[in-house]
């Protein structure tokens, strides 16, 4: 009997090694699967539940999502409903078996309401919270304690400060909340736990100002950041005291993190050192942008983020070393759990690490108690704990990637392993399990990557084949080096020397696959409904899924959602002219999509040492909308705030035609654009008043300006009235509605334009020269007579644009004014129903 039980246990361990481990050597032999069913009666009384933690996590997540959609509900009402449901469920249990089903349903609702309560407690602002009482956009004095390890990047020192008090306009107050402090230069020796005082202007995190832009406000909210203060130098901050932080972080976590960095930097430098710090600590601060782009192109960015894979390596190394010391089983388990918890803190408690640490700890506890562990139930337990502590992490892309990849690994690995015939050769039996695990993770994470990043890496699966073993070996050696560094620097140096070869090989693999044409594709962001259909379809492909109890409901839901998705495409908005006046700062940038799908970009904003509108605004916008080709690019005139961003656009995007006034310029930007036009074989056209652009899907495009007197075709002499007055002025007409785009035309050009008389009239006017008082004369406005005026100007720009006098002139004429400095991007659609306008900010 004992031999039979031992054989069955051994067979089961071998099966789970294949399912839970991407690599044979990565399997944890002490781990055996165990369910948490002994605790199920606490959560779902009366009737046994197979996976109570997974069901609890599902209900809790639904509660968080419900509260996110209905966040105005008071905490008191949510808490009262939660307690009421718990009480009714407890009463239902007293009726025995008949009330068990009711008790289970009420318990599920109670868990859902607990998710609502937790979300409300996290997001609703207290009386002393900085988000309510902070002196935003005013000079203030703040006092607080640095709550995380400061870091340096781009000649700036970044530190998160837990603020305790502020003094604004002579009035002091106790406050709570965190501020991101950014100090110019690196001369200030800030450390975790320092009590600091500093004066500056508190600015709230920026919401997205362009379609598809990064939401800094939501990102800051997930991390508890109320705002940002920028200091021009180290002299603007005072250190009032040291070692005011938590002792565990000050004396354990941060010393381990610094010791690990020191061990790496003592023997390695450059890209290998940056790569190893990224693999072990998730530190990307020293990574060159070009190398990051290579990792993104090959779909290997996940290797630079600390994840469950790293946690498994740390656990494996810890178990191996401790078992070699012949320690007792319980002692080994406790030591490994403490090691994993320490590693989670050292790497910054990212969602993937916390998830993997919780799952690993549950597995270790199960193995120690000789209980079976259900991996899916453990995944639910880790999600519940993680979201209870940090509920807003539910909306973090890292959370989605980590949990969906892990869920797919647990659910799909066994069916994929079963595809291998029992009589397969030994080498296939050895190679297929890691390939199956890799394929399962790819299937689970593919839609999430497309949704959040609008990219699909075609080279990812193939690149992972050589990269995964190299990353595994480099991680093992990195962990051994970090452990041995403080004890034996010579041994650590020897390990780092061997690791250098692995890291160089990994960098070579990444560089090789990054050169593959079309290694990464830009895809449109899939609708959430499409993601649901995808995962339901994957679930229905599992063996026996269609014949299970949930098979028919899932099939019906998939067909219903797919039908809704199809009808959405059929009944969606018809053809029209779409115009997006982008917020490119102090400059101009307008994107147009014509009814036939052709695209046009007029101007590209500023390019400077610190800001490139092309790279930071226009390219992300084009990627978000899956625009891979611009049919026409128009440069109104050769000033840097209009054509600076076009350099990056021409370098990265295929362009059919380039149009400008033919005005010559000696500026570097103009020369670089001419070189790119020649190098990329872009058709060039110099236009003048009276020319037309055709083939734009039924949209008429007439050039109203410049006339030859305003332009010089050579650099021997400057244009007589300046570059602004030589701007290309374009009139677009569709369905009887007109857009008038005026560049930086000033009053002299406007006087010339009056000759067009009634053809100058427009429904939407792009206000010339950012609303400066050099333009928008009363005579010009009287002829154009627009209903909507859009001003493109930078927030808090040094020129004072737009002019208050000009704003008053428009408003007194009853013209609706949209300003990118206040309202963000303005999105206009012209269709048979008329003109539709919305702005990104209210």
Secondary structure, DSSP 8 states (H G I E B T S, - for coil): -HHHHHHHHHHHHHHHHHHH-SSGGG--TT---B--GGGHHHHS-SS--TTHHHHHHHHHHHHHHHHHHTTTS-HHHHHHHHHHHHHHHHHHHTTTHHHHHHHHHHHHHHHHHHHHHHHHHHHS--TTBHHHH--BTSEEEEEEEE-S--EEETTEEEEEEEEEEEEETTEEEE-B-EEEEEEESS-S---TT-EEEEEEEEE------STT---HHHHHHHTTEEEEEEESSGGGEEEEES--S-HHIIIIIHHHHHHHHHHHHHH--HHHHHHHHHHHH---TT--HHHHHHHHHTT-GGGGS--HHHHHHHHHHHHHHHHHTT--HHHHHHHHHHHHHHHHHHTT--HHHHHHHHHHHHHHHHHHHT--B-HHHHHHHHHHHHHHH-GGGGG-HHHHHHHHHHHHHHHHHHHHHTTS-TT--HHHHHHHHHHHHHHHHHHHHHHHHHHHH-EEETTHHHHHHHHHHHHHHHHHHHHHHHHHHTT-HHHHHHHHHHHHHHHHHHHHHHHHHHTSTTSEEE-----HHHHHHHHHHHHHTSTTSTTSTTHHHHHHHHHHHHHHHHHHHHSS--S-EEEEE---SSS--EEEE-TTS-EEEE----B-SS-BHIIIIIHHHHHHTT--EEEEEE-SSS-HHHHTTHHHHHHHSEEEEEEE------SHHHHHHHHHHHHTT-EEEE--TT-EE--STT-EEEEEE--GGG--SSTTS--TTTTGGG--EEEEEETTEEEEE-TT--HHHHHHHGGGGGGG--SEEE-GGGG-TTS--HHHHHHH--SEEEE---TT-TT--S-HHHHHHHHHTT-EEEEHHHH--EEEEEETTEEEEEES--
